[in-house]
Amino acid sequence: MPDPRIKHPLHAGLWMLASVVMFSLMDATMKQLSAHYPPMQVAMLRGACSLPFVLPWVLATAGFNRAGARSMWPRRWWLHLLRGALGIAMIACFTWALKRIPLSTGYTIFFVSPMIVALLAAPLLGEKVGLGRWLAIAVGMCGVLWVLRPNGDSFDWRPGLMVVVAAASYATSSVLVSVQTRSETSQSMVVWFLGLMAIGAGAWSLFDWTPLRAQDAGWFLVLGVTGALGQIALTRAFQLGEASKIAPLEYTGLLWALGWDWLLWKTLPSAWVIPGAVLIVASGLYLLRHEGEHFEGEHP
Protein backbone atom coordinates (compact mmCIF):
# COMPACT_ATOMS: atom_id res chain seq x y z
CA MET A 1 0.00 0.00 0.00
CA PRO A 2 1.46 3.43 -0.96
CA ASP A 3 2.81 5.54 1.87
CA PRO A 4 0.50 8.62 2.14
CA ARG A 5 3.44 10.64 3.48
CA ILE A 6 5.26 10.41 0.14
CA LYS A 7 4.39 13.36 -2.10
CA HIS A 8 3.99 13.17 -5.89
CA PRO A 9 4.00 16.79 -7.17
CA LEU A 10 3.22 15.99 -10.82
CA HIS A 11 0.33 13.67 -9.99
CA ALA A 12 -0.96 16.17 -7.41
CA GLY A 13 -0.92 18.93 -10.00
CA LEU A 14 -2.81 16.82 -12.52
CA TRP A 15 -5.45 15.91 -9.94
CA MET A 16 -5.78 19.59 -9.00
CA LEU A 17 -6.21 20.62 -12.63
CA ALA A 18 -8.85 17.90 -13.05
CA SER A 19 -10.74 19.20 -10.02
CA VAL A 20 -10.67 22.74 -11.46
CA VAL A 21 -12.20 21.51 -14.72
CA MET A 22 -14.94 19.61 -12.89
CA PHE A 23 -15.78 22.47 -10.53
CA SER A 24 -15.83 25.04 -13.36
CA LEU A 25 -18.36 22.89 -15.23
CA MET A 26 -20.33 22.47 -12.02
CA ASP A 27 -20.44 26.25 -11.56
CA ALA A 28 -21.48 26.72 -15.18
CA THR A 29 -24.30 24.24 -14.52
CA MET A 30 -25.41 26.21 -11.47
CA LYS A 31 -25.47 29.37 -13.59
CA GLN A 32 -27.59 27.55 -16.15
CA LEU A 33 -30.02 26.36 -13.46
CA SER A 34 -30.17 29.83 -11.87
CA ALA A 35 -32.24 30.99 -14.84
CA HIS A 36 -35.12 28.72 -13.73
CA TYR A 37 -34.70 28.06 -9.98
CA PRO A 38 -34.23 30.28 -6.90
CA PRO A 39 -30.72 30.41 -5.34
CA MET A 40 -31.67 28.34 -2.29
CA GLN A 41 -33.12 25.62 -4.49
CA VAL A 42 -29.90 25.52 -6.52
CA ALA A 43 -27.95 25.19 -3.26
CA MET A 44 -30.19 22.26 -2.31
CA LEU A 45 -29.60 20.65 -5.70
CA ARG A 46 -25.83 21.14 -5.32
CA GLY A 47 -25.82 19.01 -2.18
CA ALA A 48 -28.51 16.51 -3.10
CA CYS A 49 -27.24 15.76 -6.61
CA SER A 50 -23.60 15.28 -5.56
CA LEU A 51 -24.22 13.18 -2.46
CA PRO A 52 -25.24 9.92 -4.24
CA PHE A 53 -22.09 10.03 -6.38
CA VAL A 54 -19.78 10.87 -3.46
CA LEU A 55 -21.14 8.17 -1.12
CA PRO A 56 -19.55 5.16 -2.93
CA TRP A 57 -16.11 6.79 -2.73
CA VAL A 58 -16.65 7.75 0.91
CA LEU A 59 -17.75 4.26 1.91
CA ALA A 60 -14.91 2.63 -0.04
CA THR A 61 -12.25 4.78 1.61
CA ALA A 62 -13.77 4.75 5.11
CA GLY A 63 -14.32 0.98 5.07
CA PHE A 64 -17.39 -1.26 5.09
CA ASN A 65 -17.08 -2.13 8.76
CA ARG A 66 -17.92 -0.88 12.23
CA ALA A 67 -14.76 1.24 12.43
CA GLY A 68 -15.65 2.89 9.14
CA ALA A 69 -19.15 3.65 10.38
CA ARG A 70 -17.77 5.17 13.58
CA SER A 71 -15.39 7.35 11.61
CA MET A 72 -18.35 8.84 9.77
CA TRP A 73 -20.10 9.98 12.95
CA PRO A 74 -19.27 13.62 13.83
CA ARG A 75 -17.48 14.32 17.08
CA ARG A 76 -18.14 18.05 17.07
CA TRP A 77 -21.56 18.65 15.57
CA TRP A 78 -21.40 22.40 15.84
CA LEU A 79 -18.50 22.57 13.38
CA HIS A 80 -20.43 20.52 10.80
CA LEU A 81 -23.56 22.64 11.29
CA LEU A 82 -21.55 25.84 10.92
CA ARG A 83 -19.84 24.63 7.73
CA GLY A 84 -23.19 23.50 6.36
CA ALA A 85 -24.67 26.96 6.98
CA LEU A 86 -21.64 28.58 5.36
CA GLY A 87 -21.98 26.25 2.39
CA ILE A 88 -25.62 27.22 1.91
CA ALA A 89 -24.73 30.94 2.07
CA MET A 90 -21.83 30.39 -0.33
CA ILE A 91 -23.83 28.58 -3.02
CA ALA A 92 -26.95 30.74 -2.69
CA CYS A 93 -25.05 34.03 -2.95
CA PHE A 94 -22.82 32.76 -5.76
CA THR A 95 -25.82 31.48 -7.71
CA TRP A 96 -27.74 34.73 -7.25
CA ALA A 97 -24.76 36.62 -8.66
CA LEU A 98 -24.12 34.23 -11.56
CA LYS A 99 -27.64 34.82 -12.85
CA ARG A 100 -26.64 38.46 -13.43
CA ILE A 101 -22.94 38.46 -14.38
CA PRO A 102 -20.64 36.31 -16.55
CA LEU A 103 -19.14 33.25 -14.89
CA SER A 104 -15.63 34.59 -15.49
CA THR A 105 -16.44 37.87 -13.72
CA GLY A 106 -17.81 35.91 -10.77
CA TYR A 107 -14.63 33.82 -10.66
CA THR A 108 -12.46 36.93 -10.75
CA ILE A 109 -14.16 38.45 -7.71
CA PHE A 110 -14.37 35.09 -5.92
CA PHE A 111 -10.58 34.85 -5.96
CA VAL A 112 -10.63 37.34 -3.09
CA SER A 113 -11.00 34.31 -0.80
CA PRO A 114 -7.23 33.89 -0.05
CA MET A 115 -7.21 37.46 1.27
CA ILE A 116 -10.13 36.72 3.57
CA VAL A 117 -8.37 33.56 4.79
CA ALA A 118 -5.29 35.64 5.61
CA LEU A 119 -7.46 38.04 7.60
CA LEU A 120 -9.15 35.18 9.49
CA ALA A 121 -5.95 33.22 10.16
CA ALA A 122 -4.84 35.60 12.90
CA PRO A 123 -7.95 35.61 15.14
CA LEU A 124 -9.10 32.02 14.48
CA LEU A 125 -5.82 30.11 14.14
CA GLY A 126 -3.43 32.36 16.03
CA GLU A 127 -1.20 32.92 12.99
CA LYS A 128 0.90 36.04 12.55
CA VAL A 129 0.06 38.17 9.52
CA GLY A 130 3.21 40.02 8.44
CA LEU A 131 3.69 43.20 6.47
CA GLY A 132 4.00 41.34 3.15
CA ARG A 133 0.60 39.70 3.61
CA TRP A 134 -1.04 42.98 4.60
CA LEU A 135 0.34 44.63 1.45
CA ALA A 136 -0.92 41.71 -0.67
CA ILE A 137 -4.36 42.01 0.93
CA ALA A 138 -4.42 45.75 0.21
CA VAL A 139 -3.48 45.18 -3.45
CA GLY A 140 -6.12 42.48 -3.83
CA MET A 141 -8.81 44.64 -2.26
CA CYS A 142 -7.93 47.43 -4.71
CA GLY A 143 -8.51 44.90 -7.48
CA VAL A 144 -11.92 44.00 -6.08
CA LEU A 145 -12.91 47.68 -5.82
CA TRP A 146 -11.74 48.18 -9.41
CA VAL A 147 -13.98 45.32 -10.64
CA LEU A 148 -16.93 46.49 -8.52
CA ARG A 149 -16.15 50.16 -9.38
CA PRO A 150 -18.68 51.67 -6.95
CA ASN A 151 -18.50 55.10 -8.62
CA GLY A 152 -22.17 55.77 -9.23
CA ASP A 153 -22.26 54.81 -12.90
CA SER A 154 -24.76 52.40 -14.44
CA PHE A 155 -22.86 49.30 -13.37
CA ASP A 156 -24.84 47.11 -10.97
CA TRP A 157 -22.44 46.37 -8.11
CA ARG A 158 -24.83 44.09 -6.17
CA PRO A 159 -23.87 40.80 -7.92
CA GLY A 160 -20.20 41.52 -7.24
CA LEU A 161 -20.94 42.19 -3.59
CA MET A 162 -22.83 38.89 -3.37
CA VAL A 163 -19.78 37.10 -4.80
CA VAL A 164 -17.66 38.72 -2.08
CA VAL A 165 -20.12 37.37 0.53
CA ALA A 166 -19.84 33.92 -1.09
CA ALA A 167 -16.04 34.17 -1.03
CA ALA A 168 -16.12 35.17 2.64
CA SER A 169 -18.30 32.14 3.41
CA TYR A 170 -15.92 29.88 1.48
CA ALA A 171 -12.86 31.35 3.20
CA THR A 172 -14.38 30.93 6.65
CA SER A 173 -15.33 27.35 5.80
CA SER A 174 -11.78 26.70 4.59
CA VAL A 175 -10.33 27.93 7.86
CA LEU A 176 -12.78 25.72 9.75
CA VAL A 177 -11.45 22.74 7.80
CA SER A 178 -8.12 23.26 9.60
CA VAL A 179 -10.00 23.02 12.90
CA GLN A 180 -12.17 20.08 11.85
CA THR A 181 -9.29 17.88 10.73
CA ARG A 182 -8.15 17.69 14.35
CA SER A 183 -11.18 15.58 15.27
CA GLU A 184 -13.09 14.62 12.10
CA THR A 185 -12.32 12.35 9.15
CA SER A 186 -12.27 13.81 5.64
CA GLN A 187 -15.08 11.43 4.65
CA SER A 188 -17.40 12.63 7.40
CA MET A 189 -16.62 16.24 6.53
CA VAL A 190 -17.60 15.73 2.88
CA VAL A 191 -20.77 13.72 3.60
CA TRP A 192 -22.14 15.98 6.30
CA PHE A 193 -21.25 19.12 4.36
CA LEU A 194 -23.28 18.00 1.35
CA GLY A 195 -26.03 16.43 3.44
CA LEU A 196 -26.56 19.45 5.65
CA MET A 197 -26.50 21.71 2.62
CA ALA A 198 -29.21 19.64 0.94
CA ILE A 199 -31.37 19.51 4.07
CA GLY A 200 -30.92 23.13 5.17
CA ALA A 201 -31.26 24.73 1.75
CA GLY A 202 -34.08 22.34 0.88
CA ALA A 203 -36.08 23.37 3.94
CA TRP A 204 -35.50 27.05 3.18
CA SER A 205 -36.42 26.67 -0.50
CA LEU A 206 -39.84 25.24 0.39
CA PHE A 207 -41.00 28.84 0.88
CA ASP A 208 -40.17 29.64 -2.76
CA TRP A 209 -40.21 26.22 -4.42
CA THR A 210 -40.17 25.94 -8.20
CA PRO A 211 -41.26 22.56 -9.62
CA LEU A 212 -38.35 20.63 -11.12
CA ARG A 213 -38.51 20.45 -14.91
CA ALA A 214 -37.96 17.17 -16.73
CA GLN A 215 -35.82 18.90 -19.37
CA ASP A 216 -33.33 19.85 -16.64
CA ALA A 217 -32.61 16.23 -15.68
CA GLY A 218 -29.40 16.27 -17.71
CA TRP A 219 -28.19 19.36 -15.89
CA PHE A 220 -28.97 17.73 -12.53
CA LEU A 221 -26.85 14.76 -13.58
CA VAL A 222 -23.97 16.99 -14.66
CA LEU A 223 -24.23 18.92 -11.39
CA GLY A 224 -24.00 15.74 -9.32
CA VAL A 225 -21.23 14.04 -11.31
CA THR A 226 -18.98 17.10 -11.63
CA GLY A 227 -19.43 18.02 -7.97
CA ALA A 228 -18.51 14.51 -6.85
CA LEU A 229 -15.58 14.04 -9.24
CA GLY A 230 -14.29 17.50 -8.42
CA GLN A 231 -14.32 16.78 -4.69
CA ILE A 232 -12.60 13.41 -5.15
CA ALA A 233 -9.93 14.93 -7.40
CA LEU A 234 -9.38 17.81 -4.98
CA THR A 235 -8.96 15.44 -2.03
CA ARG A 236 -6.54 13.29 -4.00
CA ALA A 237 -4.52 16.36 -5.03
CA PHE A 238 -4.01 17.44 -1.43
CA GLN A 239 -3.07 13.91 -0.44
CA LEU A 240 -0.30 13.75 -3.05
CA GLY A 241 1.02 17.30 -3.01
CA GLU A 242 1.84 20.28 -0.84
CA ALA A 243 -1.08 22.65 -0.50
CA SER A 244 0.98 25.81 -1.01
CA LYS A 245 2.20 24.49 -4.37
CA ILE A 246 -1.00 23.08 -5.85
CA ALA A 247 -3.58 25.55 -4.51
CA PRO A 248 -2.49 28.29 -6.99
CA LEU A 249 -3.58 25.99 -9.84
CA GLU A 250 -7.13 26.87 -8.86
CA TYR A 251 -6.64 30.11 -10.80
CA THR A 252 -6.72 28.13 -14.06
CA GLY A 253 -10.45 27.98 -13.42
CA LEU A 254 -10.67 31.52 -14.82
CA LEU A 255 -9.65 30.19 -18.26
CA TRP A 256 -12.34 27.53 -18.11
CA ALA A 257 -14.90 30.11 -16.96
CA LEU A 258 -14.08 32.25 -19.99
CA GLY A 259 -14.57 29.19 -22.20
CA TRP A 260 -17.93 28.23 -20.67
CA ASP A 261 -19.10 31.85 -20.91
CA TRP A 262 -18.45 31.91 -24.63
CA LEU A 263 -19.62 28.37 -25.36
CA LEU A 264 -22.88 28.45 -23.41
CA TRP A 265 -23.89 32.13 -23.35
CA LYS A 266 -21.77 33.82 -26.04
CA THR A 267 -20.61 36.42 -23.52
CA LEU A 268 -17.32 37.65 -22.08
CA PRO A 269 -16.46 40.01 -19.20
CA SER A 270 -15.90 43.68 -20.00
CA ALA A 271 -12.37 44.98 -20.53
CA TRP A 272 -12.81 46.84 -17.24
CA VAL A 273 -12.52 43.55 -15.36
CA ILE A 274 -9.05 42.66 -16.68
CA PRO A 275 -6.92 45.12 -14.59
CA GLY A 276 -8.81 44.15 -11.46
CA ALA A 277 -8.33 40.46 -12.25
CA VAL A 278 -4.57 40.97 -12.56
CA LEU A 279 -4.40 42.63 -9.13
CA ILE A 280 -6.62 40.01 -7.46
CA VAL A 281 -4.79 37.03 -8.95
CA ALA A 282 -1.34 38.47 -8.19
CA SER A 283 -2.35 39.09 -4.58
CA GLY A 284 -3.94 35.67 -4.27
CA LEU A 285 -0.90 33.87 -5.67
CA TYR A 286 1.31 35.56 -3.10
CA LEU A 287 -1.03 34.75 -0.24
CA LEU A 288 -1.58 31.14 -1.32
CA ARG A 289 2.12 30.53 -0.84
CA HIS A 290 1.44 31.14 2.85
CA GLU A 291 -2.22 30.15 3.26
CA GLY A 292 -2.54 27.22 0.85
CA GLU A 293 -2.92 24.68 3.64
CA HIS A 294 -6.34 26.13 4.50
CA PHE A 295 -7.85 25.45 1.08
CA GLU A 296 -8.68 21.79 1.41
CA GLY A 297 -12.33 22.68 1.79
CA GLU A 298 -15.42 22.35 -0.37
CA HIS A 299 -15.49 24.24 -3.65
CA PRO A 300 -18.56 26.30 -4.47
HUPE-V52863 format. One line per field, one symbol per residue. ss: DSSP state (@ for helix, = for strand, . for the rest). psi: psi as a letter, one per 40 degrees, with the letter a starting at -180 (. if undefined). A space follows every 50 residues. Layout:
ss->???
psi->???
This chain:
ss->........@@@@@@@@@@@@@@@@@@@@@@@@@@....@@@@@@@@@@@@ @@@@@@@@@@@@...@@@@@@@....@@@@@@@@@@@@@@@@@@@@@@.. ..@@@@@@@@..@@@@@@@@@@@@@.....@@@@@@@@@@@@@@@@@@.. .......@@@@@@@@@@@@@@@@@@@@@@@.....@@@@@@@@@@@@@@@ @@@@@@@@.....@@@@@@@@@@@@@@@@@@@@@@@@@@@..@@@@@@@@ @@@@@@@@@@@@@@@......@@@@@@@@@@@@@@@@@@@@@@@......
psi->hiheehigdddddddddddddddddddddddddeeeiidddddddddddd ddddddddddddhgaddddddehidgddddddddddddddddddddddee iiddddddddeeddddddddddddefihhiddddddddddddddddddgg eeaehhedddddddddddddddddddddddeeeiiddddddddddddddd ddddedefhhhhhdeedddddddddddddddddddddddeihdedddded eeddddddddddddefiiiiddddddddddddddddddddedeeffahi.
